Amino acid sequence: MVLGALEAGGTKMVCAIGNEKGEILDRISIPTKEPDTTLPEILEYFKKHKVEALGIACFGPIDPVKGSKTYGKIMATPKLPWQYFDIVKYFEEGLGCPVGFDTDVNGSVLGEVTYGDSKDLKNCLYITFGTGVGVGVYLNGSLHHGLTHPEGGHIMMKRHPADKYEGRCPFHKDCLEGLAAGPAIEARWGAKGYELADREEVWEMEAYYIAQACLDYTMVVSPERIILGGGVMHQEQMLPMIRQKFTQMLAGYLVNERIQDVDNYITLYSLNDNQGVMGCLKLAEDALK
């Protein structure tokens, strides 16, 4: 089975060919420009490989709800040329094959639960901390949508006692994304994350916000595991701090052996940054059913 994967990001489009085993057989990366510039090259790539189905995990917001009037479209994104572009229709018509479609973070959580360390779990979250914050939600064995799709990066936060930064989110200022995404770290401390690696106070504050988010999602969604990813999480010295702060914030409220085993409850991604592409392969496979 020849499957196509399109991890459609705001800065680059990762295109790959694979199969139902999650094996990635070929891959290219194309800068994200305007649709008329970017998409014809991608279409030709998938035509050349004669894909039987395509899975797209896309930057958002999007409409992933089948039956909706705007299903398959990229919605009110800050990337203006892409606003309300029907990316599913473009590839369905261009390739003449089924297309699976979801958010970039739902693609990542799908990759992890299908091929990664969480493949035996039915309830799992994937949180990415990069240029923004996104949350992929896998509940009761399927990707969660609801009215549209989760926007877990925009939950409101209790401020760290030492944090005077106003927040960077253009909508909410000091939501999770406004306080804990990569650009917020740079704006607060005046340097990029990799330049701050030895500044313990930077990562203690970041761990505080990530742990608080994990606590909120635990209380609301009750997942079996929370997976952390994205460029910010390359600072792996944070992971023990996140787990410790999460346990402190939980304050013994939930007595559950899975949560108490915090090293296996809050984890890093397990697929070497291939989880998004591998999730797209699963979206493509499912589109054939």
N, C-alpha and C positions, 0 to 999 in steps of 0.2 A: 504494500500500500504506500503510495507516494503522497505525502502530506506536506502542505505549505504552512509556514509559521511567519506571522508578521507581528513583531513587537514594536508597535507604533509609539515612539516617544516624542517628546517635545523638541528634542535636539537631534535625535537620529532615529532612523527606521532600521531595525534589525530584521533581515529577511533570512529564512532558513528553510532547508528541505530536510525532512525526517520521515519517521515511520511511527506506527502505533506502539512500538516498544520505547518510544521516547528518544531514540537514537538520532542525533543530529549529523546529517551526512554532508551538508554544505551550508555555508553561511556567508552573507555579505552585509555591509552596513552602508546606509545612504543618509546623508544629512537631510534633516527635515526642513524643507523650504516651503514654497507654496504648493498647493495640490497639483496644479498644472505642470509644475517642474518636477516634483518628487514622484508622483504616482505612476506615470508612464514607464519609467525605468523599473519600478517594482513589478508592474504588471508583466513586462517583458521577461523579467527574471522567472516569475512563476509559470509563464507560458512555456518558456524554454524547458523547464523541468516537468511539464505536463502533470501538474498536481491534480489529484482527485478531489481534494477539498482544501480549504484554507481556514486557518484559525487566526483571528486578529485580537490582540490584547492592546487596547488603545488608551492614549492619554485622554483626559476628560475635561469637563463632564461629557458623558455620552448617554444615549438612551439604549440600554441593552434589553429592554422589556419587549418580547415578541408580542405582536398584536397592537402595540402602541402606534399612533400616527407618525411618530418620529423615530421609530425603531431603526437602528443602524446608522443614526446620524451622530456626529460630534456636535455637542450643543454649544452653550455660551462660553466657549474657551477664550482666554485672553489672546490666543493666536488667531487674530481676526480673519485671515484668509481661510481658515478651517472652520469657522463658525457655521453650523448647520449643514456641513458637507456630509452627504450620504455615502460613507465609505464602504458600507456593506453592498449597496446597490452597484457601486463602481466595480467592485471585484466580482460580484455575481454575474454581471453582464459581460465583463471583460474576460473572465475565465470560463464561464458557463459551468460552474461547479458550486456545490454548497459552501457556505461561509459561516463559521462560528464567530461570535462577537462578544467581547466583554471588556471590562476595564483592565488596565495594565496590572493593577495589584490583584484583581481576581485571577488574572492569568498566572501570577506568581504563586498564589495559594493553591491553585489547581495543579500546577507543576509539582509543588511539594507534596500534596496529598496523593498524587498519582504515582510519582516516581521517587520521591525523597524519603526522608526519615519519618515522615508523618503519614505514610500511605495506609496505615492500619486505623487511622482516626477518621471520625465522621464529623467532628466539630473543631474547626481550626481557624485561627486568624493569622494573617500575614500583614505586618506593618512595615512600610518602607519609609525611611528617613533620608531624604536626599534634598533636591531643590525644593521639594514640597514634602508633605506627609500624606500617605495614602494607606487605606486599610482594606484588605481583601478578606471577605467573610465566606467561609465554607461551613454551612449548617446542615445537620441531618443528612449528610451525604451529597449535598448539592450547593452550588454557588448561590448566594443570597442576593436578591434584588429588592423586592418590595415595591415601593412607588417608583423608584429609579434604581440607584445603587448607593451603597453607603458612602458617606463623606466624613469618615472618621477622623480626618486630619483637622477638622474644624470644631471639635469639642472644646469647651472652655476649660481653662486651667486655673487651679489655685497657684498663685505666684510663689516662686522660691523667695524666702525672706530677704535674700541679698540681691535679688534681680530688680534693677531699676529700668531696664530696657522696656520701651513702650510696646514692642511687638511689631511685626513686619507684615502681617496679613492685611491686604487692602480692604477686606470686608470686615474683619473682626479684631484687627490689631493683635490682641494677645490670646488667640486660640492656640491649640497645640502646634499647628503649622507656623503660626506667627512667632512662637517662642522657641521652637525646637528644630525647625528645618535648617538645612545647611546655610542658606543666606542669612537667617536670623543669628546663627552663631557668629558668622563673619561680621555682621553689622554690630552686634553687641560687643565683641572683643577686638574688632579692628584688624582681624587677620583671618586667613582661611584655616579650615580645620586642621589640615596637615601641618600647618605652621604652629599649631597650638598643642601638639601631641603631648608635650611634657608639662602642660599647665593643668594641674589636678583640679583646680577650682572650676575650670571650663567644663570638664567632663562630669564632675560631681553635680553641677547644675543641670547639665543635659540629662544625666541619669535620673535626676529628680523628676523631670517632666515625663520622661519615657516610662518610668516606674508608675507614675500617677496615671498615665494613659492605660497602661496594662491593668491597673487596678480597676479603673472605670469599665474597661471592656470585659473584665472578668465578672464584675457585678451585673452587667447588663446582658452579655451574650453567653456567659458560662462556657467558654471553649475548653477543649481538652488540651490545647497547646497554643501558645502565642509565639510566632516566628518573627524575628526582627531582621530586616534587611535594609538595603540602600547604602549610599556612600558614607553617611555619618556613622553607620555601624562598622565601618572598617577600623574605627577606633575601638578595638576589641577589649581594651582595658576597662571600658564602661560596663561590660556585661556582668561582672561580679557586683558592681555597684548597683546596677538596675535590679538585680535579684535581691540584694540585701534591702534596698529601699522599698521594693514591692512588699517584701515580707514584713517590714516595719509598718508600712502603711496599712496592710491587711489587718494587723493587730490581733491575729488569732481568730478573726470573725468566721472564716470558712474553714471547717475541719474536713479536709478531703485529702486523701493520700497523694493524689496527682498534683494538687496545688502545693502541698507540703514538700514534694520532691521538686523544688523550684528549679533545679538545674536542668530538668527535663520538661518543665512546664514553660519556661521562657528560654528560647533557644535562638541560635543564629540559623540562617538559611543553610541548606545542606547540599545544594546542587551546583556549587561553584559558580554562582551568578548565571546559571543556565535555566533557572526555574521559570522565568518568564517565557522564554522560547519553548521550553518543554510543555508549559501550560497551553501555549498556542497549538502545539501538536495535538494535545488532548481535545481542545476546542474543535479542531478540524476533524478529528476522528468522530467526535460526538455529532458533528453536523451531518455526517453520513447516515446516522441512525434514523 
